[in-house]
Amino acid sequence: MPFKAPLTHADLRAIRERQPWNPDVIALLWEIKRMRSEFLRWHQVANDIKRPAGLMGDIYDELRERLAVEPCVLERDQDTQKLMEAPHKLRKGMAPR
């Protein structure tokens, strides 16, 4: 049976807000946060790791493809893109680009 679609940060926040009193839910959300940080760490170094040969190369390629569509990676990339965009209003002392 295939997995359900991964949860976004907003989905996880909604779960937290529905059950703020449940310590088991809080514990699971902390574990999810830890695991998401591991995905982001892997994403940071993935381009610097040499692709292995043989069967391991295929596994490596599959892991990279799956990592690229993880919600935490997509959300982080979107946040980075927003930060890199030119500001709508120039601040004092900023020259137009």
N, C-alpha and C positions, 0 to 999 in steps of 0.2 A: 504494500500500500504506500503510495507516495506521501511525502510530508505535506503539511499545510503550508500556505504562504508564510514567509517570515514576518515577524512583527516589527513595526517601525517604532521609533521613539515615542511618537504620539500614542500608538496602541498601548505601549507599556505604561505610559503616564496615565492613560485612562483606567487601566487595570489597578494601578496604585491608588487612584482617587476613588475607585469603587470599593476597595477593601483596605482602608488605612489602618484598621484595627487588627488585621490578621497577621500575626508574626510569621506564619509560613509563607504567605504571599510576599512579604517584605524580604524574607531570606532568599526566596527564589528570584526576586527582582535584582537583588544584589549579586547573585550568582550570574544572572544574565548580563548585568553590567560588566562584571569581570570578564566574561567570555567575549563580549563585544569589544572590550579593550584589547583582548588577544587578537581578534580579527584585524583591528586597526594596526596593531603592531606588525603583524604579518604583512599587511598591505604596505606598510612603510618600507620594509626590507625586501619585498618580493622582486623588485627590479634588479636588486644587487646580487641575488642568489642565482648562481649558474644553473641552467636547466640540466638535470641529469640525463644520462643516455639510457636507452632501452625502455623497459616497462615503467620505470620510475619517471621517465620523461613524460609519458602519457598521463600518469597520475599527477605530476606537477602541473601540466597544462590544464587538467580538469580542475584542480584546486584553484588555479589562477582565474579560470572562467567563473567558478562559483563565488570566489571572493569578490569579483568585480560587481556582482549583483546583490551582495549583502546590504541590507538597509543601512547598517551603521557606516559602511564605506560610502554608499551613495549620499547619505546625509552629510557626512564629513566633507566629501568632494563638493557638494552644493554650497555648504557654508564657506569653504575656501574660495569658491568661485565668486560668491557675493562679496567677500572681503577684497578680492582682487579687482573688482569692477571699479570704474572711475566713480567718484562721488557725484551725486546729482547736483549738488550745490558746492561750488568751490569755496574753500575756507580762506580766510584772510592770509595773504602771502602766497597762495597757490597759483601757479601759472596754468593757463589752459593747456591741455595736451594736444 
